[in-house]
Amino acid sequence: MDGGIFAAEIHADSDAGRVDWRSDYDSHTYRVCDPPPEVAAGVQRMLDRLGLSYGAFDFVVTPEGQWRFLEVNPSGQYGFIEQATGLPITAAICDYLEGTGT
């Protein structure tokens, strides 16, 4: 999708959720965020290198604010992020598939 990056923070506000965010969904809060330019550029480079139009990227951010890459899921789920944040991810994917988006 050449440049269409949507980013959100997931904050797990319990000890169990901080160890594995999937263990305590009720403790989550979500916020839209802007990744640092070097992270956004790295995401685009990885998509290009892997020949992917879409990928769900997972990062952790250290207490010092450093972004650490964990993985990219070429068919990763995003609906829960879209629902929690209002990010127009589905619309962007549809536009791309219809040839009207970036």
Backbone as CSV, one residue per row, in Angstrom:
resi,resn,N_x,N_y,N_z,CA_x,CA_y,CA_z,C_x,C_y,C_z
1,MET,0.825,-1.189,0.000,0.000,0.000,0.000,0.866,1.249,0.000
2,ASP,2.083,1.118,-0.316,3.024,2.195,-0.556,2.789,3.451,0.276
3,GLY,3.180,3.392,1.526,3.151,4.585,2.347,1.969,4.702,3.275
4,GLY,0.971,3.851,3.155,-0.178,3.930,4.051,0.132,3.247,5.361
5,ILE,0.651,3.992,6.317,1.021,3.414,7.610,0.049,3.915,8.664
6,PHE,-0.531,2.974,9.395,-1.396,3.286,10.523,-0.741,2.690,11.755
7,ALA,-0.576,3.479,12.797,0.109,2.999,13.993,-0.730,3.283,15.228
8,ALA,-0.724,2.320,16.129,-1.434,2.470,17.396,-0.619,1.836,18.510
9,GLU,-0.726,2.459,19.665,-0.106,1.924,20.869,-1.133,1.063,21.592
10,ILE,-0.671,-0.050,22.134,-1.485,-0.868,23.014,-0.846,-0.785,24.392
11,HIS,-1.601,-0.285,25.350,-1.111,-0.206,26.725,-1.848,-1.243,27.558
12,ALA,-1.101,-2.158,28.134,-1.659,-3.183,29.013,-1.421,-2.717,30.446
13,ASP,-2.489,-2.457,31.151,-2.366,-1.865,32.478,-2.529,-2.885,33.603
14,SER,-1.925,-4.047,33.415,-1.865,-5.063,34.472,-0.525,-5.770,34.351
15,ASP,-0.101,-6.386,35.427,1.170,-7.119,35.384,1.129,-8.236,34.354
16,ALA,0.045,-8.997,34.326,-0.074,-10.091,33.359,-0.057,-9.549,31.935
17,GLY,-0.760,-8.460,31.694,-0.818,-7.867,30.368,0.513,-7.306,29.898
18,ARG,1.318,-6.840,30.823,2.638,-6.323,30.439,3.589,-7.448,30.050
19,VAL,3.413,-8.631,30.631,4.240,-9.782,30.253,3.791,-10.318,28.900
20,ASP,2.487,-10.483,28.720,1.914,-10.945,27.453,0.583,-10.226,27.274
21,TRP,0.534,-9.273,26.367,-0.653,-8.428,26.221,-1.908,-9.240,25.943
22,ARG,-1.751,-10.434,25.395,-2.907,-11.286,25.079,-3.531,-11.917,26.326
23,SER,-2.865,-11.848,27.466,-3.363,-12.517,28.665,-4.395,-11.704,29.440
24,ASP,-4.559,-10.417,29.108,-5.496,-9.584,29.877,-6.050,-8.474,28.991
25,TYR,-6.896,-8.838,28.042,-7.457,-7.865,27.107,-8.232,-6.753,27.815
26,ASP,-8.843,-7.061,28.963,-9.642,-6.053,29.659,-8.807,-4.895,30.203
27,SER,-7.517,-5.091,30.330,-6.660,-4.029,30.877,-6.131,-3.077,29.796
28,HIS,-6.504,-3.285,28.555,-5.909,-2.519,27.457,-6.537,-1.143,27.262
29,THR,-5.678,-0.236,26.886,-6.110,1.032,26.314,-5.316,1.191,25.015
30,TYR,-5.890,1.912,24.074,-5.293,2.060,22.742,-5.192,3.536,22.399
31,ARG,-4.123,3.904,21.709,-3.936,5.275,21.246,-3.289,5.267,19.871
32,VAL,-3.777,6.144,19.023,-3.125,6.367,17.730,-1.791,7.041,18.009
33,CYS,-0.778,6.677,17.245,0.542,7.296,17.429,1.213,7.481,16.076
34,ASP,2.261,8.254,16.076,3.088,8.456,14.888,4.437,7.795,15.140
35,PRO,4.768,6.764,14.360,6.087,6.152,14.546,7.167,7.144,14.137
36,PRO,8.342,7.011,14.731,9.453,7.861,14.302,9.711,7.669,12.800
37,PRO,10.183,8.702,12.124,10.414,8.602,10.674,11.298,7.424,10.281
38,GLU,12.302,7.122,11.080,13.192,6.008,10.726,12.467,4.665,10.859
39,VAL,11.522,4.559,11.766,10.730,3.335,11.901,9.792,3.196,10.709
40,ALA,9.106,4.280,10.355,8.204,4.247,9.194,8.974,3.893,7.924
41,ALA,10.161,4.445,7.761,10.976,4.136,6.583,11.403,2.675,6.596
42,GLY,11.752,2.147,7.768,12.134,0.740,7.874,10.973,-0.194,7.568
43,VAL,9.780,0.176,8.004,8.587,-0.615,7.690,8.398,-0.682,6.177
44,GLN,8.493,0.462,5.521,8.304,0.493,4.071,9.381,-0.312,3.348
45,ARG,10.633,-0.218,3.813,11.721,-0.998,3.203,11.465,-2.497,3.347
46,MET,11.000,-2.914,4.540,10.748,-4.339,4.744,9.599,-4.817,3.861
47,LEU,8.519,-4.041,3.773,7.416,-4.415,2.885,7.916,-4.568,1.456
48,ASP,8.704,-3.602,1.001,9.243,-3.648,-0.365,10.126,-4.871,-0.564
49,ARG,11.019,-5.117,0.376,11.956,-6.237,0.252,11.228,-7.579,0.256
50,LEU,10.152,-7.678,1.041,9.395,-8.927,1.108,8.327,-9.030,0.027
51,GLY,8.145,-7.961,-0.749,7.142,-7.966,-1.803,5.720,-7.967,-1.268
52,LEU,5.519,-7.329,-0.124,4.206,-7.295,0.515,3.533,-5.943,0.294
53,SER,2.229,-5.972,0.104,1.441,-4.744,0.044,0.905,-4.374,1.411
54,TYR,0.855,-5.338,2.317,0.312,-5.149,3.655,1.104,-5.981,4.640
55,GLY,1.243,-5.465,5.838,1.829,-6.226,6.925,1.429,-5.600,8.245
56,ALA,1.151,-6.432,9.224,0.873,-5.968,10.582,2.181,-6.118,11.368
57,PHE,2.772,-5.000,11.710,4.070,-4.977,12.373,3.886,-4.878,13.875
58,ASP,4.690,-5.623,14.614,4.670,-5.567,16.065,5.996,-4.998,16.555
59,PHE,5.889,-4.045,17.449,7.045,-3.417,18.083,6.795,-3.352,19.589
60,VAL,7.853,-3.235,20.344,7.771,-2.785,21.724,8.572,-1.492,21.786
61,VAL,8.173,-0.622,22.674,8.898,0.625,22.882,9.484,0.575,24.283
62,THR,10.788,0.756,24.362,11.477,0.681,25.652,11.100,1.891,26.505
63,PRO,11.356,1.816,27.808,11.106,2.989,28.663,11.865,4.233,28.197
64,GLU,12.947,4.018,27.469,13.727,5.145,26.930,13.170,5.656,25.606
65,GLY,12.106,5.028,25.107,11.477,5.482,23.867,12.041,4.856,22.606
66,GLN,12.868,3.829,22.731,13.428,3.166,21.552,12.468,2.083,21.056
67,TRP,12.189,2.116,19.750,11.298,1.135,19.134,12.105,-0.104,18.793
68,ARG,11.614,-1.279,19.204,12.258,-2.562,18.922,11.295,-3.423,18.099
69,PHE,11.752,-3.830,16.935,10.956,-4.649,16.029,10.844,-6.063,16.569
70,LEU,9.620,-6.621,16.560,9.401,-8.006,16.961,9.127,-8.898,15.763
71,GLU,8.113,-8.522,14.961,7.748,-9.367,13.825,6.829,-8.596,12.895
72,VAL,6.686,-9.158,11.680,5.676,-8.675,10.740,4.798,-9.863,10.367
73,ASN,3.487,-9.631,10.408,2.513,-10.650,10.049,1.915,-10.266,8.698
74,PRO,2.175,-11.034,7.629,1.697,-10.648,6.303,0.189,-10.733,6.132
75,SER,-0.496,-11.327,7.095,-1.962,-11.332,7.062,-2.498,-11.096,8.468
76,GLY,-1.819,-10.213,9.194,-2.146,-9.968,10.590,-3.490,-9.301,10.809
77,GLN,-4.055,-9.564,11.965,-5.338,-8.989,12.340,-5.175,-7.512,12.680
78,TYR,-6.161,-6.740,12.301,-6.140,-5.309,12.597,-7.498,-4.776,13.034
79,GLY,-8.552,-5.591,12.918,-9.901,-5.126,13.211,-10.059,-4.569,14.611
80,PHE,-9.425,-5.206,15.588,-9.551,-4.725,16.965,-8.883,-3.368,17.147
81,ILE,-7.804,-3.129,16.408,-7.138,-1.822,16.463,-8.017,-0.768,15.800
82,GLU,-8.568,-1.106,14.649,-9.452,-0.179,13.940,-10.666,0.175,14.806
83,GLN,-11.253,-0.819,15.424,-12.434,-0.585,16.258,-12.097,0.293,17.460
84,ALA,-10.969,0.069,18.085,-10.595,0.807,19.290,-10.137,2.232,18.999
85,THR,-9.576,2.468,17.802,-8.965,3.770,17.519,-9.679,4.591,16.454
86,GLY,-10.467,3.920,15.622,-11.090,4.619,14.503,-10.183,4.792,13.299
87,LEU,-8.997,4.208,13.329,-8.112,4.288,12.163,-8.792,3.631,10.957
88,PRO,-8.751,4.261,9.778,-9.478,3.742,8.602,-8.696,2.688,7.823
89,ILE,-8.294,1.630,8.497,-7.443,0.616,7.881,-8.194,-0.164,6.801
90,THR,-9.402,-0.608,7.098,-10.179,-1.358,6.108,-10.429,-0.526,4.866
91,ALA,-10.778,0.732,5.040,-11.024,1.617,3.892,-9.762,1.760,3.042
92,ALA,-8.606,1.889,3.691,-7.353,2.019,2.942,-7.039,0.750,2.163
93,ILE,-7.278,-0.414,2.756,-7.046,-1.678,2.056,-8.004,-1.798,0.878
94,CYS,-9.264,-1.447,1.089,-10.248,-1.492,-0.011,-9.850,-0.550,-1.141
95,ASP,-9.434,0.667,-0.796,-8.988,1.615,-1.823,-7.820,1.036,-2.612
96,TYR,-6.883,0.427,-1.910,-5.731,-0.175,-2.572,-6.175,-1.286,-3.529
97,LEU,-7.060,-2.152,-3.052,-7.526,-3.263,-3.892,-8.322,-2.785,-5.102
98,GLU,-9.025,-1.662,-4.948,-9.779,-1.091,-6.057,-8.923,-0.235,-6.979
99,GLY,-7.660,-0.028,-6.577,-6.754,0.779,-7.392,-6.951,2.281,-7.230
100,THR,-7.634,2.676,-6.158,-7.876,4.106,-5.958,-7.048,4.694,-4.830
101,GLY,-6.332,3.868,-4.095,-5.539,4.344,-2.968,-4.067,4.266,-3.264
102,THR,-3.274,4.663,-2.265,-1.826,4.623,-2.420,-1.298,3.230,-2.233
